[in-house]
């Protein structure tokens, strides 16, 4: 369907996530992007920034849950808002576990996305997704070391012959 009427401040973000959830190529090629975006002290995004962030997190949670639901098994931890928040903004992580869980979530998202879209993606696109996720895991590892010290980070290891891949 169209806009989710229960979302007031992040409805466009929710729509984009749902479009991508149905078909990863749904927004692949926009020949011209014409956007005029301005913020001022009285704009909706400024005056409702906390609600917008909360609704965006809700939309992310729903999109991620839908993506990985087919890959869930009984041993899998439930998807928590903290994991998504940490993945979106790792600098605000309060524990090493939250960074670890965000990294695990990212790997699960990557795996589920590639599985779901295996017939739609080129080999080059798959490699780009792997590189992007590896870079994001590297960012999480860097933040983990800077916030919690290198002595606490034993499980970031390279285990791929094709390039860096971090394992837990």
N, C-alpha and C positions, 0 to 999 in steps of 0.2 A: 503494500500500500504506500500511500504518500506520507506526509508528515505525521509523526506521533504527537497527538494533541496534548498528551500529558507532559510533554517537554516544552518549556517556554523559552529557554535561553540558549539551547544548543540543538535546536531542531534540524538545522542545516547539517551539522556535524553527524547527527544520528542518521540522517538520510544518506549521506555519503558512505557511512559505514555499512548501512544496509544494502546499498547498491553494490558495493564491493563484495559484500558477503554473498550476494546472489551470482555475480559474474565478475571475476577479477579484471576483466577487460571492459567493464561498463563505463569507465571514465578514462580509458586508455588514451584516446586521441581527441583532444579538444582543439580545433584548428585556431581558435582565437579565444583567449581568456581576457575578458574585459571586466575588470573589477575596480571599483573605486571604493576604497575602504578608508574611513576616517573615524578617529575616536576623539571624543571630547568629554569633558567632565560629566555631562548629562546623558551620554549615550547609553543605550541599553546594556552593552557589554561592560561598561565601566560601573554603572550603578548596580548591576546584578552579577558581578564577577564571581562571587562565591557560589551563587546558585548555578551559574553557567558551568563552573568547574565541576560541581556536584553532578549536574545533568550529563556533562561530557563523560565523566567517569562511569555513570550508569549506562550510557550508550556503549562505551568501550567494553564494559563488563558483559553486557548482553551480546555484543558482536563476538567477543572472544569465546564466551561460553557456547555460542552457537557453532563457531568454527571448530572448537576442540571437543565438542560433546560426543562426536562419533569415535574419537580416539580415547575417551576416558575408559579407565579400567578400575577395578575395585581397589587397587593399591594406590591409586592417584589421590593426592590431597585435593580438597575442594578448592575451587577458585575463590580467592578472597580479594576484596577491594584493595587491601593493602598491597598485594602483589602487583595489581594493575597500577596503582598510584606510584609505587616505587619504580616500575618499569617506565612509566611516563615521566617521572621526575626523580631519578635516583639520588640526586644531591640531597634530597630531603629524607632519605632513608634514616631510620633511627636505630636499626640493628643490622648486624651482618646477616642474620637469617632472612631479613626482608630483601636484601640484595640477592642472596642465594635463591630465594623463592622467585624473585623477579626474573633471574637468569634462567631458571628451570622453566618458567612460564614462557619466556621468549623462545626457548628451544622447542617447546611443545607447540607454540603458535607456528613457528617455522615449519616444523614437521607436518602439522595438520594442513597448513596452507598449501604446501608443496604436494601433499597427497591429494587434496581436494582438487587442485588445479593442474595435475600432472599432464593432462592431455591438452591444456590450453597454453602452457608456457614453453618457450623455446629453451634450448640448452643454455644459451647466453643469459636469459632471464633468470633461470634457476641459479646459475653461478653468481649473478648479481645479488640475488636474495641471500645466498650463503655468505657472500662477502659482507653484505650489510649487517646481517645478524652477527657474524663474527666481530665486526667493528663495534656493534652495540654491546656484545659480551665483554669486549676489551674495555669499553667505557665503564661498564659495571665493575669490572675487576679493578680498574684504576681508582674508581671512587671508593671501593671497598678497602683497598690498601691505604688510600689517603685518610679515610675516616677511622678505620679500625686497626691499622698497622699491618705490616707485611707478615708478622709472625702468626697472625690469625688466618691467613689465607693459604691453606695447604692444598686445596682442591682445584685450583685453577691450573690446568695442565694442557699441554698441546698433545693431541692424540690423532691427528689426521695427516696422512702422507700428502694430501693435496693442499695443505695450508693450515693455519691456526684454527683449532677448534677446542673449545674449553669443555671440560667434563666435570661432572660432580659425582 
